[in-house]
C-alpha cells in the first residue's frame, strides 16, 4: 500500500490576485493515479495543509468541501472562473505559467 506523497505536487497552492480571492483565498493542487487511496489521501492532505475548501487534482478535476452543497458548488464555480482568467492572462503574457506560491 502506498502512502501520501510528500512531493511538491501534494503541496502546491495558488494564491490569486483577482476578486475570487475574497471567497476562495487559495486553490490547492495535488496528484496521483486515478482511483487510488494515495490520491484520496493527497486531496485530504492538501485541504488540511492549505486550509482551503477546494483542491484541484491534476488530470482529474476539483474536490470541494463546504458548509453545504451550495457552498461547495460555489467554490467550484469560483475556481473555474479563476482558472479561465489565469489561463487568458498567461496566454496574453501577463502571468507566468508557474505562478504558484
CORQUIMO-V102038 format. One record per helix or strand of 2 or more residues. SS is the DSSP state (helix for helix, strand for strand). FROM is the first residue (numbers start at 0). LEN is the number of residues. If there is no record, write none. Layout:
SS;FROM;LEN, SS;FROM;LEN
//
This chain:
helix;7;3, strand;11;4, helix;18;4, strand;25;5, helix;36;14, strand;53;4, strand;60;4, helix;68;23
//
